[in-house]
Amino acid sequence: MDDIAREQLAKRLSALSLKDARKEIRSLDPDADMAFWRNATWDEHQTLWLLPNAELSITLVEKTDFKDSNHQIGGGPGRYTAQKADYRYIEARVMPLERPAKNHSRP
């Protein structure tokens, strides 16, 4: 897949919701594997999908918004409450696989 096709795929996946983007990734390659789920990198959470048959790696990027909640943290003083994390899907990044898999088969 050339650069233009990868760019178009990234734009198409970015326009979808996170759930629909995951479905689209699975439809692109039935052997798609999720390597990382919400791996925190600076201020974003990245989910990495490896598509060995298409020789692509797709990263779905989410941002986090923290809000206070009424849930108290157990064992701590009464004034400490947990924070609620809301994840917003931002974009998709499509790159060629650095080490293409050959003869990939699922166990």
ChimeraX attribute file (.defattr): number of C-alpha atoms within 10 A of each C-alpha:
attribute: neighborCount
match mode: 1-to-1
recipient: residues
	/A:1	10
	/A:2	8
	/A:3	11
	/A:4	9
	/A:5	11
	/A:6	17
	/A:7	15
	/A:8	12
	/A:9	16
	/A:10	20
	/A:11	15
	/A:12	14
	/A:13	22
	/A:14	18
	/A:15	15
	/A:16	16
	/A:17	14
	/A:18	19
	/A:19	9
	/A:20	12
	/A:21	20
	/A:22	16
	/A:23	11
	/A:24	14
	/A:25	18
	/A:26	16
	/A:27	11
	/A:28	13
	/A:29	16
	/A:30	13
	/A:31	17
	/A:32	20
	/A:33	16
	/A:34	16
	/A:35	12
	/A:36	14
	/A:37	13
	/A:38	16
	/A:39	14
	/A:40	15
	/A:41	9
	/A:42	6
	/A:43	9
	/A:44	16
	/A:45	22
	/A:46	22
	/A:47	17
	/A:48	21
	/A:49	21
	/A:50	24
	/A:51	24
	/A:52	22
	/A:53	17
	/A:54	17
	/A:55	17
	/A:56	21
	/A:57	21
	/A:58	24
	/A:59	23
	/A:60	23
	/A:61	23
	/A:62	22
	/A:63	17
	/A:64	15
	/A:65	11
	/A:66	11
	/A:67	10
	/A:68	10
	/A:69	11
	/A:70	10
	/A:71	11
	/A:72	14
	/A:73	13
	/A:74	10
	/A:75	7
	/A:76	9
	/A:77	9
	/A:78	9
	/A:79	7
	/A:80	13
	/A:81	15
	/A:82	14
	/A:83	15
	/A:84	14
	/A:85	13
	/A:86	11
	/A:87	15
	/A:88	15
	/A:89	20
	/A:90	16
	/A:91	21
	/A:92	25
	/A:93	18
	/A:94	21
	/A:95	18
	/A:96	18
	/A:97	15
	/A:98	9
	/A:99	9
	/A:100	16
	/A:101	14
	/A:102	9
	/A:103	7
	/A:104	11
	/A:105	9
	/A:106	7
	/A:107	3
